[in-house]
Amino acid sequence: MTRARQALLAGALAQLIVGCTSPGAPDATADSGSPDASPGDSDVETEAGPEAGPETGPETGPETGPEAVPWVKVGPPRDAGVDRGSVPRVKVPPVRPDEPDEVPGLCFLTLDCGVAIPDEPKVPCRLQVSDTRGTSWYDGQAGVELRGRSSLWFPKHQYSVELWDDSGADVDADLLGFGADADWVVNGAWIDRALMRNQFGFDTYIGMGGWAPQSAACTLILDGAWLGIYFLSERARRGEARIDFPASDTGDGFIAVLDEGTGVVDFSPVGYGTWRLVSPRQEDATAEQIAGASAWLLGWVAALRSADVSDPETGIFAWVDEESAIDFVILEELIKNNDAFYLSVHIWKEPGGRIRFSPWDLDLSLGQPIYNNNVPPEEWILYRPPWVARMAEVPGFREALARRWRELRSGVLSDEQVIERVERMRETLGDTVYANFEVWPIEEIQFAGDQLPVVSSYDEEYERVLEWLPARLMWIDVHIAAW
């Protein structure tokens, strides 16, 4: 490490109170440039759970021909205590392991909790996860609680799910081939009426070479009630099956999220919110880990507030990985995410490395909400705080951004691959999507009053997304050099 950066780190550490007491969140009303509304979600975990039941798999109907698509009752194992005759029957594309370009069918989630699920703490439930092949991925205990901020008030909830063993301790399990971990999200995607915004963004970013959560569209039965389509997703966590880097006792490696709650570093001088540690969990982190992570974050803030943001030893990209920042900007601008640079931004740093970015919370994108000029496919994201804007002051950044955009347009961001990604997601949802909107009428779904464009059907929303994306790609092609 250079002496200049050592000096900055020493200065940053000097700002920390002994014992690493974290600063409070900034006054939200003080930032007049922030988006009008945001569902930036946060979460907390603990607690314990009940006994596991027997292994089961989903029920499928007979094929009617060699290429027939099987009829699948959407969800409950036979012993789930649900009247299977009342469960919608829909056609689901079969999963054939020998086909590399297979389109997966919907997976099946069943939660039996017996009590109303609170915001916190987690309540003990039985969780079953299976797929259209009849594979049971999990049948056991889990702790479940509501998650989110504004989404806590949505009729169709999100849930934090923590897998437990018989003693109530965390247990890692591989769900749907995503890798073994204990922490998962079940997301109802209430305001995403296309039921693909998060997954589209995550899969696109993975295709660009970055880390984003793997996710799958499933159906959920909660305490005997069929609740439609939900998404099972990974969480941003350190581990072999997640963001893989060694643990650090000194805080040199960490994952953090930009949040409105109490974090370790106040980011309001250059943006909004505070940085809350995710790995290690802030509530479990040692004083040394908090001090080390905070020092790096404060070094980044100092670089953003300096006169020369381009200095190779003390400027922005002494702290942040430039290639990761470029890919993050490209993804967020592609989908025109209202919350892109505001809240729920996830960053991670491996020991000896620089800050990298991962997407999260992308449901206010692809032509919604109405406020902040998000509906038209033209123009850049309206809210561009200093931590984003000042990167453009670094000589060569805009050129590198445009060069990377052109490179991606010949591959993962080509018109063909983008549309194919959307169409595959639509094929996975199948006719089950119509059953979902029988439970959750699409005309009743709104956000922040009336800030979602009015649509009368799922098909109308899907076509809106299909038309919006090519127009967005074309507009960025013309204007990328001027970002």
C-alpha positions in Angstrom: 0.0 0.0 0.0 1.3 3.4 -0.9 2.1 6.0 1.8 -0.6 8.3 0.4 -3.2 5.7 0.8 -1.8 4.7 4.2 -2.2 8.3 5.3 -5.8 8.4 4.1 -6.6 5.2 5.9 -5.0 6.5 9.0 -7.1 9.7 8.8 -10.2 7.7 8.2 -9.5 5.5 11.2 -9.0 8.6 13.3 -12.5 9.6 12.5 -13.9 6.5 14.1 -15.0 6.5 17.7 -13.3 4.0 20.0 -15.5 0.9 19.9 -16.7 1.8 16.4 -20.0 3.4 17.3 -21.8 3.9 14.0 -23.2 7.2 12.8 -27.0 7.6 12.5 -28.7 7.8 9.2 -28.9 11.2 7.5 -32.0 13.2 7.5 -33.9 12.0 4.4 -35.4 15.4 3.8 -32.0 17.0 3.5 -31.3 15.3 0.1 -33.5 17.1 -2.4 -32.1 15.2 -5.3 -33.0 11.7 -4.1 -35.7 9.6 -5.8 -39.2 10.4 -4.6 -39.9 6.9 -3.3 -38.0 3.7 -2.9 -38.6 0.2 -1.6 -34.9 -0.2 -0.6 -35.1 -3.4 1.5 -33.2 -4.5 4.5 -33.2 -7.6 6.7 -32.3 -9.1 10.1 -31.9 -12.8 11.0 -32.1 -15.0 14.1 -34.2 -17.7 16.0 -35.2 -21.4 15.7 -37.8 -23.9 14.3 -39.9 -27.1 14.2 -39.4 -30.7 13.1 -39.0 -31.8 9.5 -41.5 -33.9 7.6 -41.1 -36.6 5.0 -39.6 -36.0 1.5 -42.1 -35.4 -1.3 -42.1 -34.1 -4.8 -44.6 -32.3 -7.1 -47.4 -34.2 -8.9 -47.4 -34.2 -12.6 -50.0 -35.4 -15.0 -49.6 -37.9 -17.9 -48.2 -36.8 -21.3 -50.5 -36.9 -24.2 -47.8 -37.4 -26.8 -44.0 -37.7 -27.3 -43.6 -33.9 -27.4 -46.4 -33.0 -25.0 -46.1 -30.4 -22.3 -47.2 -32.0 -19.0 -50.0 -30.6 -17.0 -48.8 -29.7 -13.5 -50.9 -29.0 -10.5 -49.2 -25.8 -9.3 -47.5 -26.8 -6.1 -48.5 -28.7 -3.0 -47.0 -32.0 -2.1 -49.6 -34.6 -1.3 -49.1 -34.4 2.4 -49.3 -30.6 2.6 -52.8 -30.5 3.9 -54.1 -28.7 0.8 -57.2 -29.6 -1.3 -55.3 -30.4 -4.5 -58.5 -30.2 -6.5 -58.7 -26.5 -5.8 -55.2 -25.8 -7.0 -54.9 -24.3 -10.6 -53.7 -26.7 -13.3 -51.5 -25.1 -15.9 -49.1 -26.2 -18.6 -45.5 -25.9 -17.5 -42.6 -26.4 -19.9 -40.8 -29.7 -19.0 -37.3 -29.7 -17.8 -35.1 -32.1 -19.9 -31.5 -32.3 -18.4 -30.1 -33.4 -21.7 -31.0 -30.2 -23.4 -28.4 -27.4 -22.8 -30.9 -24.7 -23.8 -33.7 -26.1 -21.7 -36.3 -23.7 -20.4 -36.9 -24.6 -16.7 -40.4 -24.9 -15.3 -41.6 -23.2 -12.2 -40.3 -24.6 -8.9 -42.6 -25.3 -6.0 -42.4 -23.7 -2.5 -44.5 -24.8 0.4 -44.4 -23.1 3.8 -46.3 -24.3 6.8 -46.0 -21.9 9.7 -49.3 -22.1 11.5 -49.0 -18.4 12.6 -49.0 -15.0 11.0 -45.4 -14.2 9.8 -44.2 -11.0 11.5 -41.6 -8.4 10.5 -39.4 -9.9 13.1 -38.4 -12.2 14.8 -38.4 -15.2 12.5 -41.1 -17.8 13.2 -40.5 -21.6 12.9 -41.9 -23.1 9.7 -41.6 -26.2 7.6 -40.2 -25.5 4.1 -40.4 -27.7 1.1 -38.7 -26.9 -2.2 -39.1 -29.1 -5.3 -39.0 -28.8 -9.1 -40.8 -30.0 -12.1 -38.6 -33.1 -12.4 -39.9 -34.3 -9.1 -36.6 -33.5 -7.3 -37.0 -32.5 -3.6 -34.3 -30.0 -2.8 -35.3 -29.3 0.8 -37.9 -30.6 3.2 -37.2 -29.3 6.7 -37.1 -26.5 9.2 -36.7 -22.8 8.5 -37.1 -19.5 10.2 -39.2 -17.0 8.3 -40.0 -13.3 8.7 -41.2 -10.5 6.5 -38.6 -8.4 4.8 -38.4 -5.0 3.1 -39.2 -1.4 3.9 -42.0 0.0 1.8 -42.7 -3.5 0.6 -43.7 -4.5 4.1 -47.0 -2.8 3.3 -47.5 -4.6 0.0 -50.4 -7.1 0.0 -48.0 -9.7 -1.6 -45.1 -9.9 0.8 -41.4 -10.7 0.7 -39.9 -13.2 3.2 -36.5 -13.7 4.6 -35.9 -17.5 5.0 -33.2 -19.0 7.1 -32.7 -22.8 7.0 -32.5 -24.5 10.4 -31.4 -27.8 11.8 -33.2 -29.6 14.7 -31.6 -27.4 17.2 -32.6 -24.2 15.4 -29.0 -23.4 14.2 -28.4 -22.3 10.7 -27.9 -25.1 8.2 -26.6 -24.7 4.6 -28.5 -26.5 1.8 -28.4 -26.3 -2.0 -31.7 -25.1 -3.3 -32.3 -25.6 -7.0 -28.6 -26.0 -7.8 -27.7 -22.5 -6.6 -25.2 -23.8 -4.1 -25.4 -24.5 -0.4 -26.3 -21.6 2.0 -28.7 -21.0 4.9 -30.0 -17.5 3.9 -32.6 -17.0 1.1 -35.2 -14.6 -0.1 -38.8 -15.4 -1.2 -39.9 -12.3 -3.1 -43.5 -11.7 -4.1 -42.5 -9.1 -6.8 -45.7 -7.1 -6.0 -45.0 -4.0 -8.1 -43.3 -6.0 -10.9 -46.3 -6.8 -12.9 -44.1 -8.4 -15.7 -42.7 -10.8 -13.0 -39.2 -10.6 -14.5 -37.5 -7.3 -13.6 -35.2 -8.5 -10.8 -34.4 -11.8 -12.5 -33.7 -10.1 -15.9 -31.3 -7.7 -14.3 -29.6 -10.4 -12.2 -29.2 -12.8 -15.1 -27.9 -10.0 -17.4 -25.3 -8.9 -14.8 -24.1 -12.5 -14.3 -23.8 -12.8 -18.1 -21.6 -9.6 -18.0 -19.3 -11.4 -15.6 -20.3 -9.9 -12.3 -21.9 -11.4 -9.2 -25.6 -11.1 -8.8 -28.1 -13.4 -7.0 -29.3 -16.4 -8.8 -33.1 -16.6 -8.7 -36.0 -18.8 -9.9 -39.7 -18.3 -10.5 -41.7 -20.6 -8.2 -45.2 -21.0 -6.9 -45.8 -20.6 -3.2 -48.3 -22.3 -0.9 -48.4 -20.7 2.5 -50.4 -22.5 5.2 -52.5 -24.2 2.6 -53.2 -21.1 0.5 -51.9 -20.9 -3.1 -50.4 -17.5 -3.4 -49.2 -17.4 -7.0 -45.7 -16.7 -8.4 -42.8 -15.8 -6.1 -39.1 -15.8 -6.7 -36.6 -17.8 -4.7 -33.3 -15.9 -4.6 -29.9 -16.0 -3.2 -28.7 -13.4 -0.7 -25.5 -11.4 -1.0 -23.3 -13.3 1.4 -19.7 -14.3 1.6 -19.1 -18.0 1.0 -18.1 -20.6 -1.5 -21.6 -20.7 -3.1 -22.0 -16.9 -3.0 -19.4 -14.2 -3.1 -16.3 -16.2 -2.6 -13.5 -14.5 -0.8 -11.6 -15.3 2.4 -12.9 -14.1 5.8 -10.9 -11.2 7.2 -10.4 -10.5 10.9 -9.2 -7.0 10.1 -12.2 -5.9 8.0 -10.1 -5.8 4.8 -12.8 -8.0 3.2 -16.5 -7.2 3.6 -19.9 -6.9 2.0 -22.1 -3.8 2.7 -25.4 -2.4 1.6 -26.5 1.3 1.3 -29.3 1.6 3.8 -31.4 4.1 5.6 -30.8 2.5 9.0 -27.8 2.8 11.3 -24.6 1.8 9.5 -20.9 2.1 10.0 -20.2 5.0 7.6 -22.4 8.0 6.7 -22.6 8.3 2.9 -24.7 11.4 2.8 -21.9 13.8 1.9 -21.6 12.1 -1.5 -25.0 10.3 -1.8 -27.7 9.1 0.5 -27.9 6.7 3.5 -25.3 4.8 5.4 -23.3 1.7 4.7 -24.4 -1.3 6.7 -22.2 -4.4 7.0 -23.8 -7.6 5.6 -20.7 -9.9 5.8 -19.6 -10.0 8.5 -23.1 -9.1 9.9 -22.8 -5.7 11.5 -24.3 -7.0 14.8 -21.7 -9.8 15.0 -18.6 -8.0 13.6 -15.7 -7.3 15.9 -14.5 -3.7 16.6 -11.5 -4.4 14.4 -13.6 -5.6 11.5 -15.9 -2.6 11.7 -12.9 -0.3 11.9 -11.2 -1.8 8.9 -14.3 -1.8 6.7 -15.2 1.7 7.8 -11.7 3.0 7.1 -11.9 1.8 3.5 -15.3 3.3 3.0 -14.2 6.6 4.5 -11.2 6.6 2.2 -13.6 6.3 -0.7 -15.7 9.2 0.6 -12.6 11.3 1.1 -11.5 10.5 -2.5 -15.0 11.6 -3.8 -14.7 14.9 -1.9 -11.2 15.6 -3.0 -10.1 18.1 -5.6 -8.5 15.4 -7.8 -10.7 12.4 -8.1 -8.4 10.9 -10.7 -5.2 10.6 -8.6 -4.1 7.0 -9.0 -3.0 6.7 -5.4 -5.8 8.6 -3.6 -8.6 9.1 -6.2 -11.8 7.2 -6.7 -10.3 4.2 -8.4 -7.7 3.7 -5.7 -10.7 2.4 -3.7 -13.1 1.2 -6.3 -12.7 -1.3 -9.1 -13.2 0.7 -12.3 -14.3 -2.3 -14.4 -16.9 -3.3 -11.9 -18.2 0.3 -11.6 -18.5 0.5 -15.4 -20.5 -2.7 -15.6 -22.7 -1.6 -12.7 -23.5 1.7 -14.4 -24.2 0.0 -17.7 -26.7 -2.5 -16.1 -28.5 0.2 -14.1 -28.7 2.6 -17.0 -29.9 -0.2 -19.4 -32.9 -1.0 -17.2 -33.2 2.7 -16.0 -33.5 1.7 -12.4 -35.0 4.4 -10.3 -33.2 3.2 -7.2 -29.9 2.4 -9.0 -27.6 4.9 -7.1 -29.9 5.6 -4.2 -30.5 2.7 -1.8 -30.0 -1.1 -1.7 -26.7 -0.7 -3.5 -24.6 -3.8 -2.6 -20.8 -3.6 -2.6 -18.1 -6.1 -1.7 -14.4 -6.1 -1.3 -12.1 -9.1 -1.0 -8.9 -8.8 1.1 -6.3 -6.9 -0.8 -8.9 -5.8 -3.5 -11.0 -2.9 -4.3 -14.8 -2.2 -4.0 -17.0 -4.1 -6.5 -20.7 -3.7 -7.1 -23.7 -6.1 -7.3 -27.3 -5.3 -8.3 -30.3 -5.7 -6.0 -33.8 -4.4 -5.9 -34.6 -3.7 -9.5 -38.4 -3.7 -9.5 -38.6 0.0 -10.2 -37.1 -0.2 -13.7 -37.9 -1.1 -17.4 -40.3 1.7 -17.8 -41.6 2.3 -14.3 -42.4 4.2 -12.0 -43.9 7.3 -13.6 -42.0 9.8 -11.4 -38.4 10.7 -12.2 -39.1 10.4 -15.9 -38.7 6.6 -15.8 -41.4 5.6 -18.3 -39.8 6.7 -21.6 -36.8 4.7 -22.8 -34.9 7.9 -23.5 -32.7 9.9 -21.1 -30.3 8.8 -18.3 -31.3 7.9 -14.8 -32.4 11.3 -13.3 -30.8 10.8 -9.8 -27.0 10.8 -10.2 -25.4 11.6 -6.8 -21.7 12.7 -6.5 -20.4 9.2 -5.9 -21.6 8.3 -9.4 -21.2 11.6 -11.2 -17.7 12.2 -10.1 -16.5 9.0 -11.8 -17.1 10.8 -15.1 -14.5 13.4 -14.1 -11.8 10.8 -14.2 -10.0 11.0 -17.6 -10.8 8.0 -19.7 -13.9 6.8 -17.7 -16.5 7.9 -20.3 -14.4 6.4 -23.1 -14.0 3.1 -21.2 -17.8 3.1 -20.5 -18.6 3.5 -24.1 -16.0 0.9 -25.2 -17.5 -1.6 -22.7 -21.0 -0.9 -23.9 -20.0 -1.6 -27.5 -18.3 -4.8 -26.5 -21.4 -6.0 -24.6 -23.7 -5.1 -27.5 -22.0 -7.8 -29.5 -22.8 -10.4 -26.9 -24.9 -10.4 -23.7 -26.5 -7.0 -24.5 -27.3 -7.7 -28.2 -30.9 -7.2 -29.2 -31.2 -10.9 -29.9 -29.8 -12.0 -26.5 -31.8 -9.5 -24.5 -35.1 -10.4 -26.1 -34.3 -14.1 -25.9 -33.7 -13.7 -22.1 -37.1 -12.0 -21.7 -38.9 -14.6 -23.8 -37.3 -17.5 -21.9 -38.6 -16.0 -18.6 -42.0 -15.6 -20.1 -41.9 -19.2 -21.3 -41.0 -20.3 -17.8 -43.9 -18.4 -16.3 -46.3 -20.1 -18.7 -50.0 -20.0 -18.1 -49.4 -19.9 -14.3 -49.0 -16.2 -14.7 -52.7 -15.8 -15.4 -53.6 -17.8 -12.3 -51.2 -15.5 -10.3 -53.3 -12.4 -11.4 -56.5 -14.2 -10.5 -55.2 -14.1 -6.9 -53.6 -10.6 -7.2 -55.7 -8.7 -9.8 -53.3 -6.7 -11.9 -55.6 -3.6 -12.0 -55.3 -3.4 -8.2 -51.5 -3.3 -8.1 -50.1 0.2 -7.6 -47.2 2.0 -5.9 -46.8 5.3 -4.2 -50.4 6.2 -4.9 -50.7 5.9 -8.7 -47.1 5.8 -9.9 -47.2 2.7 -12.0 -48.3 3.0 -15.7 -51.9 1.7 -16.0 -52.2 -1.7 -17.7 -55.3 -3.9 -18.0 -53.6 -7.3 -18.3 -50.4 -9.2 -17.9 -50.0 -9.5 -21.7 -50.2 -5.7 -22.0 -47.4 -5.3 -19.4 -45.3 -8.0 -21.0 -45.6 -6.4 -24.4 -44.7 -3.0 -22.9 -41.4 -4.4 -21.6 -40.7 -6.2 -24.9 -41.1 -2.8 -26.7 -39.3 -0.8 -24.1 -36.0 -2.7 -24.1 -35.0 -2.5 -27.8 -35.9 1.3 -27.7 -33.7 1.7 -24.6 -30.8 -0.2 -26.3 -31.1 2.0 -29.4 -31.1 5.2 -27.4 -28.0 4.3 -25.4 -26.2 3.3 -28.6 -26.6 6.9 -29.8 -25.8 8.6 -26.4 -23.4 6.4 -24.5 -20.4 8.6 -25.2 -22.1 11.6 -23.5 -23.0 9.7 -20.3 
